[in-house]
Amino acid sequence: MTETPVHSNSSITKRSIYISGHRTSISLETAFWIKLKEICTDKGVSINECITQIDNRRIHKSEPNLSSAIRVFILNYIQKNNLSK
């Protein structure tokens, strides 16, 4: 996984990841990348695995934007697990 340098939690960071065997770039605010990494650690999965799962659900729901689906996943996870750190 590659990423651009970060400057603040609200700055956008673009990362290249592999989803289902193909490479794609995802842009998220740094704060979301940080929280996603924490969630993946908590779940015992890699970021690529987690995003692949999110992408599969997104495709089945016909949601057009992966970055938005990731943000919603993170917010739902925080609400469900009361993770506010």
Residue pairs with C-beta under 8 A, 6 or more apart in sequence:
1 15
1 16
1 17
1 47
1 48
2 15
2 16
3 13
3 14
3 15
3 16
3 33
4 13
4 14
4 15
6 13
6 30
8 30
9 29
9 30
9 31
9 34
10 29
10 30
10 31
11 29
11 30
12 27
12 28
12 29
12 30
13 27
13 28
13 29
13 30
13 33
14 25
14 26
14 27
15 25
15 26
15 28
15 33
16 23
16 24
16 25
17 23
17 24
17 25
17 26
17 47
17 48
17 51
18 24
18 48
19 48
19 51
19 52
19 55
20 52
20 55
24 66
26 51
26 66
26 67
26 70
27 67
28 36
28 67
28 70
28 71
32 70
32 71
32 74
35 74
35 78
35 83
36 47
36 50
36 51
36 70
36 74
37 47
38 83
38 85
39 50
39 74
39 77
39 83
40 46
40 47
40 49
40 50
42 81
42 83
43 50
45 53
51 66
51 70
54 66
54 69
54 70
54 73
55 66
55 69
57 69
58 66
58 69
63 69
77 83
78 84
